[in-house]
Amino acid sequence: MKNLIIVESPAKARTIKNFLGKEYEVVASKGHIRDLPKHSFGIKIEDNRFEPQYRVDKDHSAIVKQIKDLAKKSEKVYIATDEDREGEAIGYHIAKAIGKDPEALPRIVFHEITKSAIQNALANPRTINMDQVNAQQARRLLDRIVGYKLSPLLSSKIQKGLSAGRVQSAALKIVVDREREIKAFKPEEYWSLDAVFAPDIEAALVEFEGKKIAKMTIKSGEEAHRMEAALRVDSYRVKSIEKKERKSATPPPFMTSTLQQSASGRLGFSPKKTMMIAQKLYEGVKTDKGQMGIITYMRTDSLNIAKEARDAARETILKTYGEKYLPKKPKVYTSKAKGAQEAHEAIRPTRLDFTPELAAKYLAPDELKLYRLIYNRFLASQMADAVLESQTILFGGKHGLFKATGRKLVFDGFYRVMGYDDRDKLLPELKEGEEATLQKLAANQHFTEPPPRYTEASLIKTLESLGIGRPSTYAPTISLLVSREYLKIEKRQLIPTEIAFTVIETLEKHFPEIVDTGFTANMEEKLDEVAERKVDWQKLLLEFYEPFIEKVQKGKKEIKSLKKAEPIGRNCPECGSELLLRSGRYGDFIACSNYPKCKYTENIAKEGEEEKPRPQTTDEVCEKCGAPMVVKNGRRGAFLACSAYPKCKNAKPLQKPKALSVKCPECGGELLERNSRRGKFFGCANYPKCTFISKFEPVDRQCSECGYLMAKRTFRGKEVFECIKCKHREEANAS
């Protein structure tokens, strides 16, 4: 008889099967096979106990039957789901669904999908950890209680289709609060006095007549110009020269949050995209040696590294870069994330001999970018610190003191792998006491700026620092807020919509704990205590449920309805449904009664304002149906749309895309300059038949390495030609 191993995904199953003999059968459950029902509350509450009414959904009924049949024929059945709480819960539900005792089945765990890791796991099985299962059940039930009891209340009082969530609403409040700060911000004027001393040394005023000058010290132009007049006639000498060496510490290896942040900043990937690619790298890619997982588990809040992996990194560093790049002792890192405990290791490559250069033969371009990021970060984490020299020159006169700073890289250390993006700013060799010539002096006006809007990366960093959510929840939380249209993304910034303000204001007034970051973080800590058997999960649910439901019942009576739906006697120009007068955060507006299927709206002109103009007609005819085309306005500006909408949904840019002189390297078609939400890009006119795309403008030049088309771009301050396929770079001014 064979032994059966049950995992979550088909890709993971294929990779594990590649390592094992014929005596093992590996099958995938394809994710959660049992969960709370989709269209009902699904929690039975009786005698202060919460009993989840789990169901096997229709999509998983066939796979459950298959696993049951295989389990009956197998000598042993191993649960091999992921090693976090969610994986533990999936294993529990698999056992329940196939009629097995969850605490009797052998449970194997591994942090990487390699032959040695799988064999070691099979040799050391354990049982399902019911404390972790209960922590996950408590989380699931808490989220269901909030979602099913609070969302209908918001929908009935504000707008149909609204939702609230234990983590999502706390995250949304963070973004809304930042937008409130931005709207309330009033810029303050301040001035600086900036000088240039021979030979071309830029310096800033740091002291005037014995008084320290900080950023906001000089408040007016009058004061700045008075100081400028005194400083301009001064004579100056080099008062002091100081050089200091400082170390730039190696970065730790990635955990989930830092990987998402770095991939966003360096690669432009959304957290959702980052996790999708990382999942694939973890579960296995095809190589000439078969299917193998090339990174460790990617949902982790730990910075721990296995001794074997550290030793392999040190050996690689010594062999590749030499002794000076190898620190005397291995580097050990500790996570600062609140409640960090679920994962066993940081994210790293499973094999250091599988270099990014070798991986390029097997990975898609985006997969290779992320793998290179993970590989280089892990190797850098075990390298020697970089050493920089900071330079400071003080120029002193009778009235003022100016400071010039510079720095240079003395030893590149881990930058050898990660790259050094900053330019050295070297100061010339001067002598203390020598005369200094003032070449230029200017009083410059500045204004303080509001705090920046959150990006996906900076919001994840904030959620992590506050202890809200866990590694597996960051990306889904943001994706949910965007899909629910509480947030929109423009130029990578998260901007709350009008309805987001209304929802948060209602929750702040009637359910403050739901949007309180401290309360949400404290709940995460209590869930951790459930996993550690310090808190009973049923007691935790009861303590939350009773006061929460009392507020829901109170809210049904006390929350004033914000809905207004008065017919105005006109039909929607886009779908033909009745138009209604509604009210929102910024006053009344006209909207289609067919919302959310139709999102047509009109602003109501205030007194003294002109009424919103009707769509502008054009002489152009729709090539699909023959109706006139009209000019409409969308998120990205004006565009042409068919006047027969919604029967005909043809739309196109108001201005024809700019055509390049270079032809498409894939099909020979015309290349066009286009615009998207993330900015300008260049694509083939034959899309979707041809999917060629380039972030940078292609030029009539072939790569000397692979012969493919190149693009001109700026890289580290220099104009270069870069191959669109292999990324080989050549200097733009090279012959």
ChimeraX attribute file (.defattr): number of C-alpha atoms within 10 A of each C-alpha:
attribute: neighborCount
match mode: 1-to-1
recipient: residues
	/A:1	9
	/A:2	15
	/A:3	17
	/A:4	23
	/A:5	27
	/A:6	25
	/A:7	25
	/A:8	22
	/A:9	15
	/A:10	16
	/A:11	21
	/A:12	27
	/A:13	22
	/A:14	19
	/A:15	23
	/A:16	26
	/A:17	18
	/A:18	16
	/A:19	17
	/A:20	14
	/A:21	8
	/A:22	8
	/A:23	11
	/A:24	19
	/A:25	19
	/A:26	23
	/A:27	22
	/A:28	20
	/A:29	21
	/A:30	15
	/A:31	16
	/A:32	17
	/A:33	22
	/A:34	21
	/A:35	16
	/A:36	18
	/A:37	15
	/A:38	9
	/A:39	7
	/A:40	10
	/A:41	16
	/A:42	19
	/A:43	17
	/A:44	11
	/A:45	11
	/A:46	8
	/A:47	5
	/A:48	14
	/A:49	13
	/A:50	17
	/A:51	13
	/A:52	18
	/A:53	14
	/A:54	15
	/A:55	15
	/A:56	17
	/A:57	16
	/A:58	9
	/A:59	10
	/A:60	16
	/A:61	13
	/A:62	11
	/A:63	16
	/A:64	20
	/A:65	13
	/A:66	14
	/A:67	22
	/A:68	18
	/A:69	12
	/A:70	19
	/A:71	22
	/A:72	12
	/A:73	13
	/A:74	17
	/A:75	13
	/A:76	15
	/A:77	25
	/A:78	22
	/A:79	27
	/A:80	28
	/A:81	27
	/A:82	22
	/A:83	21
	/A:84	22
	/A:85	22
	/A:86	18
	/A:87	22
	/A:88	25
	/A:89	27
	/A:90	26
	/A:91	31
	/A:92	24
	/A:93	22
	/A:94	26
	/A:95	23
	/A:96	13
	/A:97	21
	/A:98	17
	/A:99	11
	/A:100	16
	/A:101	12
	/A:102	22
	/A:103	14
	/A:104	12
	/A:105	19
	/A:106	18
	/A:107	26
	/A:108	24
	/A:109	21
	/A:110	20
	/A:111	22
	/A:112	25
	/A:113	25
	/A:114	25
	/A:115	17
	/A:116	12
	/A:117	15
	/A:118	20
	/A:119	15
	/A:120	14
	/A:121	17
	/A:122	18
	/A:123	10
	/A:124	12
	/A:125	16
	/A:126	17
	/A:127	15
	/A:128	22
	/A:129	17
	/A:130	17
	/A:131	22
	/A:132	24
	/A:133	23
	/A:134	21
	/A:135	26
	/A:136	24
	/A:137	19
	/A:138	23
	/A:139	18
	/A:140	14
	/A:141	20
	/A:142	19
	/A:143	16
	/A:144	19
	/A:145	22
	/A:146	20
	/A:147	16
	/A:148	17
	/A:149	17
	/A:150	23
	/A:151	17
	/A:152	17
	/A:153	20
	/A:154	24
	/A:155	17
	/A:156	16
	/A:157	18
	/A:158	22
	/A:159	20
	/A:160	15
	/A:161	13
	/A:162	20
	/A:163	22
	/A:164	26
	/A:165	21
	/A:166	23
	/A:167	24
	/A:168	23
	/A:169	23
	/A:170	27
	/A:171	25
	/A:172	24
	/A:173	23
	/A:174	19
	/A:175	21
	/A:176	24
	/A:177	14
	/A:178	18
	/A:179	21
	/A:180	12
	/A:181	15
	/A:182	15
	/A:183	10
	/A:184	10
	/A:185	13
	/A:186	12
	/A:187	11
	/A:188	11
	/A:189	14
	/A:190	18
	/A:191	21
	/A:192	24
	/A:193	21
	/A:194	18
	/A:195	22
	/A:196	18
	/A:197	18
	/A:198	13
	/A:199	12
	/A:200	14
	/A:201	19
	/A:202	19
	/A:203	21
	/A:204	19
	/A:205	21
	/A:206	20
	/A:207	16
	/A:208	17
	/A:209	12
	/A:210	11
	/A:211	12
	/A:212	12
	/A:213	18
	/A:214	11
	/A:215	12
	/A:216	14
	/A:217	12
	/A:218	18
	/A:219	16
	/A:220	13
	/A:221	16
	/A:222	11
	/A:223	12
	/A:224	19
	/A:225	16
	/A:226	11
	/A:227	18
	/A:228	18
	/A:229	12
	/A:230	13
	/A:231	22
	/A:232	15
	/A:233	12
	/A:234	13
	/A:235	16
	/A:236	23
	/A:237	19
	/A:238	20
	/A:239	19
	/A:240	15
	/A:241	16
	/A:242	11
	/A:243	13
	/A:244	10
	/A:245	14
	/A:246	13
	/A:247	14
	/A:248	17
	/A:249	14
	/A:250	19
	/A:251	17
	/A:252	21
	/A:253	25
	/A:254	26
	/A:255	24
	/A:256	25
	/A:257	26
	/A:258	17
	/A:259	23
	/A:260	26
	/A:261	24
	/A:262	19
	/A:263	22
	/A:264	20
	/A:265	16
	/A:266	11
	/A:267	14
	/A:268	14
	/A:269	20
	/A:270	21
	/A:271	24
	/A:272	17
	/A:273	16
	/A:274	24
	/A:275	21
	/A:276	12
	/A:277	18
	/A:278	24
	/A:279	19
	/A:280	16
	/A:281	24
	/A:282	26
	/A:283	25
	/A:284	23
	/A:285	19
	/A:286	12
	/A:287	13
	/A:288	7
	/A:289	7
	/A:290	12
	/A:291	21
	/A:292	25
	/A:293	25
	/A:294	25
	/A:295	25
	/A:296	24
	/A:297	29
	/A:298	26
	/A:299	24
	/A:300	24
	/A:301	29
	/A:302	23
	/A:303	21
	/A:304	18
	/A:305	18
	/A:306	10
	/A:307	10
	/A:308	8
	/A:309	16
	/A:310	18
	/A:311	13
	/A:312	14
	/A:313	22
	/A:314	22
	/A:315	14
	/A:316	16
	/A:317	22
	/A:318	15
	/A:319	11
	/A:320	10
	/A:321	14
	/A:322	11
	/A:323	13
	/A:324	13
	/A:325	22
	/A:326	22
	/A:327	16
	/A:328	11
	/A:329	9
	/A:330	15
	/A:331	15
	/A:332	12
	/A:333	14
	/A:334	11
	/A:335	15
	/A:336	12
	/A:337	16
	/A:338	16
	/A:339	17
	/A:340	18
	/A:341	14
	/A:342	18
	/A:343	21
	/A:344	19
	/A:345	22
	/A:346	26
	/A:347	30
	/A:348	27
	/A:349	26
	/A:350	21
	/A:351	16
	/A:352	17
	/A:353	11
	/A:354	13
	/A:355	14
	/A:356	20
	/A:357	9
	/A:358	11
	/A:359	18
	/A:360	17
	/A:361	11
	/A:362	14
	/A:363	17
	/A:364	11
	/A:365	13
	/A:366	14
	/A:367	19
	/A:368	19
	/A:369	18
	/A:370	21
	/A:371	24
	/A:372	19
	/A:373	20
	/A:374	24
	/A:375	26
	/A:376	21
	/A:377	23
	/A:378	26
	/A:379	25
	/A:380	24
	/A:381	24
	/A:382	25
	/A:383	28
	/A:384	27
	/A:385	22
	/A:386	20
	/A:387	19
	/A:388	18
	/A:389	17
	/A:390	19
	/A:391	19
	/A:392	16
	/A:393	23
	/A:394	22
	/A:395	27
	/A:396	22
	/A:397	19
	/A:398	15
	/A:399	18
	/A:400	23
	/A:401	25
	/A:402	24
	/A:403	20
	/A:404	20
	/A:405	18
	/A:406	17
	/A:407	19
	/A:408	17
	/A:409	20
	/A:410	15
	/A:411	18
	/A:412	18
	/A:413	25
	/A:414	26
	/A:415	20
	/A:416	16
	/A:417	18
	/A:418	19
	/A:419	11
	/A:420	14
	/A:421	10
	/A:422	11
	/A:423	11
	/A:424	14
	/A:425	13
	/A:426	15
	/A:427	19
	/A:428	13
	/A:429	6
	/A:430	13
	/A:431	13
	/A:432	14
	/A:433	14
	/A:434	12
	/A:435	16
	/A:436	18
	/A:437	16
	/A:438	21
	/A:439	14
	/A:440	14
	/A:441	18
	/A:442	14
	/A:443	18
	/A:444	13
	/A:445	15
	/A:446	15
	/A:447	12
	/A:448	13
	/A:449	11
	/A:450	15
	/A:451	11
	/A:452	11
	/A:453	19
	/A:454	20
	/A:455	21
	/A:456	24
	/A:457	24
	/A:458	18
	/A:459	20
	/A:460	27
	/A:461	17
	/A:462	14
	/A:463	20
	/A:464	21
	/A:465	13
	/A:466	16
	/A:467	21
	/A:468	27
	/A:469	21
	/A:470	21
	/A:471	20
	/A:472	18
	/A:473	14
	/A:474	26
	/A:475	21
	/A:476	14
	/A:477	20
	/A:478	23
	/A:479	17
	/A:480	13
	/A:481	21
	/A:482	17
	/A:483	11
	/A:484	14
	/A:485	16
	/A:486	23
	/A:487	23
	/A:488	15
	/A:489	16
	/A:490	14
	/A:491	10
	/A:492	19
	/A:493	16
	/A:494	23
	/A:495	20
	/A:496	23
	/A:497	15
	/A:498	14
	/A:499	17
	/A:500	23
	/A:501	21
	/A:502	18
	/A:503	23
	/A:504	23
	/A:505	16
	/A:506	18
	/A:507	21
	/A:508	15
	/A:509	10
	/A:510	16
	/A:511	17
	/A:512	15
	/A:513	16
	/A:514	24
	/A:515	24
	/A:516	20
	/A:517	21
	/A:518	15
	/A:519	16
	/A:520	22
	/A:521	22
	/A:522	15
	/A:523	20
	/A:524	21
	/A:525	16
	/A:526	20
	/A:527	25
	/A:528	21
	/A:529	18
	/A:530	22
	/A:531	23
	/A:532	13
	/A:533	15
	/A:534	12
	/A:535	16
	/A:536	18
	/A:537	22
	/A:538	16
	/A:539	14
	/A:540	16
	/A:541	18
	/A:542	16
	/A:543	11
	/A:544	13
	/A:545	16
	/A:546	11
	/A:547	10
	/A:548	19
	/A:549	15
	/A:550	10
	/A:551	15
	/A:552	18
	/A:553	12
	/A:554	12
	/A:555	18
	/A:556	14
	/A:557	9
	/A:558	11
	/A:559	17
	/A:560	11
	/A:561	14
	/A:562	16
	/A:563	16
	/A:564	15
	/A:565	15
	/A:566	13
	/A:567	16
	/A:568	11
	/A:569	8
	/A:570	12
	/A:571	15
	/A:572	19
	/A:573	17
	/A:574	16
	/A:575	18
	/A:576	15
	/A:577	15
	/A:578	16
	/A:579	23
	/A:580	22
	/A:581	19
	/A:582	19
	/A:583	17
	/A:584	16
	/A:585	13
	/A:586	8
	/A:587	10
	/A:588	16
	/A:589	16
	/A:590	20
	/A:591	22
	/A:592	27
	/A:593	23
	/A:594	16
	/A:595	14
	/A:596	10
	/A:597	9
	/A:598	16
	/A:599	13
	/A:600	17
	/A:601	16
	/A:602	16
	/A:603	12
	/A:604	15
	/A:605	12
	/A:606	10
	/A:607	7
	/A:608	6
	/A:609	8
	/A:610	9
	/A:611	12
	/A:612	10
	/A:613	7
	/A:614	11
	/A:615	15
	/A:616	10
	/A:617	15
	/A:618	11
	/A:619	8
	/A:620	13
	/A:621	14
	/A:622	21
	/A:623	11
	/A:624	10
	/A:625	13
	/A:626	13
	/A:627	15
	/A:628	17
	/A:629	24
	/A:630	22
	/A:631	18
	/A:632	18
	/A:633	11
	/A:634	7
	/A:635	7
	/A:636	10
	/A:637	9
	/A:638	14
	/A:639	16
	/A:640	23
	/A:641	23
	/A:642	26
	/A:643	24
	/A:644	19
	/A:645	15
	/A:646	13
	/A:647	11
	/A:648	15
	/A:649	14
	/A:650	17
	/A:651	17
	/A:652	14
	/A:653	14
	/A:654	14
	/A:655	9
	/A:656	10
	/A:657	15
	/A:658	11
	/A:659	16
	/A:660	15
	/A:661	12
	/A:662	17
	/A:663	18
	/A:664	21
	/A:665	15
	/A:666	12
	/A:667	13
	/A:668	13
	/A:669	16
	/A:670	16
	/A:671	25
	/A:672	23
	/A:673	19
	/A:674	16
	/A:675	14
	/A:676	9
	/A:677	11
	/A:678	11
	/A:679	11
	/A:680	13
	/A:681	15
	/A:682	21
	/A:683	23
	/A:684	25
	/A:685	19
	/A:686	16
	/A:687	11
	/A:688	8
	/A:689	9
	/A:690	15
	/A:691	12
	/A:692	18
	/A:693	17
	/A:694	17
	/A:695	14
	/A:696	18
	/A:697	20
	/A:698	26
	/A:699	16
	/A:700	11
	/A:701	16
	/A:702	16
	/A:703	20
	/A:704	13
	/A:705	11
	/A:706	12
	/A:707	12
	/A:708	16
	/A:709	23
	/A:710	28
	/A:711	21
	/A:712	21
	/A:713	18
	/A:714	12
	/A:715	13
	/A:716	11
	/A:717	10
	/A:718	11
	/A:719	14
	/A:720	20
	/A:721	27
	/A:722	26
	/A:723	23
	/A:724	22
	/A:725	14
	/A:726	16
	/A:727	16
	/A:728	15
	/A:729	19
	/A:730	17
	/A:731	13
	/A:732	14
	/A:733	9
	/A:734	7
	/A:735	5
